[in-house]
Amino acid sequence: MIKLKSFTFNPFDENTFVLWSDQNKEGIVIDPGMSNGNEEKIFDDFIVSEEIILTTMLNTHCHIDHIFGCKYVNDKYSTEYLIPEDDLLLLEHYDKQMSMVGIAMDEPPKPDKLIKETDSITLNGSVIKPLLTPGHSPGEMCFYVKDENFCITGDVLFKGSIGRTDLWGSDTAKLFNSIATRLMVLDDSVVIYPGHGGKSTIGEEKRTNPFLLEMTN
């Protein structure tokens, strides 16, 4: 069984997720967003309390609010660092992102691997499937865990909303296509964990999300 814990970090109220096996304690952190010592301590205390062995660090995408804590995690836990292939440019130009929002951060590490939709990531036998969902960023990926019936949706799909498309590298048509072809096809019972705000389900968003209702009308 995979367990999930979310944290809300940094000035952008970004959701950081830790997934770990309750059997062998192997863990993955997705979108580490801690931006100060207090947030780092909150994160570390949890990892210690659950005896998690962090092996992997993933980004759904590489906008600045989702990569704040990447250097810290990489330095402290020596994780393998994986990012979506087509978001490498955003990571490499983190300084340009800083200048656009007026917030400083440490230079993120270089990724160990650029992931594609054809790749799969395993956590104690459970498959974490990357779903290529560009639009909010050039190469954003959602991470679907079929065995556990949930999906980490980054800044693609939120509870009651969708990702912004007025940012560097974004594209409205691509975002709508990503949602329609990668997320709306999942079972209605699938729980979504977005990059900001609370969780929801695919079915709830189909019924109530005004942007999705507009897509289907």
N, C-alpha and C positions, 0 to 999 in steps of 0.2 A: 504494500500500500504506500502511495505517495502522500505525504503531508504537505500542506501549504501554509505559509505565514506571510502576511503583507505588512509593510511599513510605509508610512507617508513621510517623505523627507524633502528637504530643500525649499527654497522660496516659491517653487512652482507646485508644491503639494503633489509631488510625483510618487507613484506607488512602486516600491521595490518589493520583489517577491523572492522568497526562499522556498525551494522545493527539496524535500529530502525523503529518503526511504526510512520507514520505521523499523526496518530489519537490519540493514548494515550501516545506517546513518550517513550514507553518501549523500551529498547535497549539491545543489545548483543555485546560484543567485542570478536573478534576471533583473536587468536595469538597475544596478546599484546607484542610488541617488543621494547618498549621504554627503552633506556638504560642510560639516563642521565636526568638532571633536565630540560634542554631545550625541549627535546622530551616529557617529562611528561607535561610541560606547554602547548605545542602545542595540545596535546591530551585533557587536561583539558579544555582549552579555547574553543575547538570545542564542547565538551559535554555541557558546560555552554551555549554557543551561540545557540545551538539547543534545549536546555532544555530537554536533554535526561535523562531518568531515567535508569541507567544501572542495570540490574537485574542478568545477566548471563555472565560468562566468559568461552569461549571454546578454546580448542587447537585442531588443525588438527592433530598435533603430538607434541612430546616433545623434539625435538632437541633444543639446547640452544638458537639459534637465535629467536625461536618462543615463548620462555618463559621468556625472559628478564624482561618484565614488569608485570608479573603475581602477584608478591608480591605487587607491587605498586597499581595495580588495586584492588586487594583483600583488602588491608588495607584501601584505600581511599573510595571505593565504596561498600564494603561489598557484593560483588557479589557471587552467587552460582558458584562454579568452577567445570567444567566438562572436563574430558579428555578421550581419547580412552583407553579402558580397557587394551589393550596389549602394551601400551606405558608407563605404570606406572613405569616400571623398568628404563626407560630413565629419567623420572622425579626424581625418587629417587636417581639416580646416576648423578645428575646435576654437582656434584663436579668433577667426572671423565670427564665429557664433558668439563668442564672449563679447566682442565689440558691438554686436547688434543688440545685445540685451544689457550690456553694462555690468556684467558680473564676472568675477575672476574665478578660475579653477586651475587645478594642477593639470599638467599635460597628461592625457590618457596614455596607457601603454599601447604598443602596437599589437594587433590581434595575432593570435597563433593560427587561426583558421578563418577563412571567409566561407560562410555557409550558403548553400543553395537549397532550393525547395526539394531537390532530389535527395538531400542528406537526411539522416535521422540521428537523433540523440537519444541515448538510453540512460535510464536511471534505475538500477537494480532490476533490469528486465522490462521495465515499462518504457514504451517508445514515446518520445516527445517529438512530434512531427512539425517541422517548419512549414508554414503556409505563407507563400509569397503574396504580400498585400501592399503593394506600392500605392502612393497617392498622397499620404501625409508626408512621407519622405520618399526618396527615390527607390529604396530597396527594403522597406520595412517588412518584418515578418511577424506573424502571430504564431504562438506555440500551442499546439493542440495535443492534449493527452487523452486519447480515446478511452483507454482503460479506466481512467478516473473521471471521465465525462466533464472535462473543463478545458478552457482555452484562455491563454494569456493574450489579450488583444491589443496591447500597447496603446498607441494613440490612433488606432483605426476606428474602433467602435467603442463608444462609452454607453453608460446607462443614460438613455434619453438623448444621446447626441452622437456625433461622429467627429473625426479628426479635422483639424484646421487644414486649409489648403491655400493659405496666403503666406506660407513660409518658403524659404529657399529650398528648391528642389521638389516642391509639392505640385499636385496636379488633381483637380477636382474630378475629371472624368475617370482617371485611373483609380481614385479612391472609391468611387461608386462601383466601378467594375470589380474591384477587389472584394468589397463587401458582398456584392451579389454572387460572385463565383467561388469565393473561399469560405465565407462565414454564413451566409443565408442558407447554404446547402447543408449545414450541420443540423443535427437533430435539435428540436425545440428545447429539449431538456438540458442541453449543454450549458454549463455555467460559464459566464465570461468574467474575467478579471482584467479590467482596463488599466491603462497607465495613469489615470487620474479618476478620482471619484469611486463610488461603490460598485459592487458586483451586480450582475443581473443574469438573465438567461437569454439564449437566442430567441426562444418563443416570446418572452416578454418584450424584447426589442421589436420583433416583428409586429406585435400587437399595438405597441404604444409609442415607439420611437418616431417622431414626426418626419425625420429624414428618410427612414426606411419606408414609412407609409407613402411618402411622396414618390419614392422609387417605384413602388408597386402600383401606383395609380395611373 
